């Protein structure tokens, strides 16, 4: 495709005068409009391109956007490199050195890029905020640097374990069952737990201290579990207060997910809602039998939990 370069004029040695020139964008040639002499080669068009944000199509609907994704700061070669091609007259005489590589990413970065895409995909499906996603990426990069990835049997489990730790550290915990649900291959929460223990042990030893892990409380799960059940804000707040009272005044040896599910079930029963233990189980991922057992245990302290 040729176009007049903004009515640009250049001196043509063939015409012996200044003439209007056109630019062939396909070849980069600047051509005299009167005698067709190529006045300049490999012209670089510095004007901006049209950019769209729609999905790429095919044929006439093809998206001409050449803008790639944003660089990832966790990759050592986050910035794109630029390779200057040799001039046309040198192309036939000079071969490219065999050791020159156009790709600016190292082998390690390529592996990390695949891992980071998988972590981002999992984070998106769990609707996690960017800070959790980035913390998980940072954690996986430390695994790569510590040569832990060579021991990984299921990379998806490693990605999920990094996200699980990041969620806890940011005070927005997710259950192992939730993490397992976004794994592509083997959805085994036990494998996630195994990978998490490996990460904590080895990275903790490398740092010379115990790896920091956020404290998970039953109240942290109330908003999410309640939203899935369609509970109103007053009921969710009541469940959160009950969970806080339980933590402050009682010692119940159950995991936070089970306590959260049991308290929510007690709240909806007190409100007269037609919500079954099975509904709460589906929303929380806690087994129905476990919810009923926990409710039976907590019912002894119902007056204390819901006194306010």
Secondary structure by P-SEA (a helix, b strand, c coil): cccccccbbbbbccccbbbbbbbcccccccccccccccccccccccccccccccccccccccccccccccccccccccbbbbbbbcccccccccccccccccccccaaaaaaaaaaaaaaaaaaaacccaaaaaaaaaaaaaaaaaccccccccaaaaaaaaaaaaaaaacccccaaaaaaaccccccaaaaaaaaaaaaaaaaaaacccccccccccccaaaaaaaaacccaaaaaaaaaaaaaaaacccccccaaaaaaaaaaaaaaaacccccaaaaaaaccccaaaaaaaaaaacccccccccc
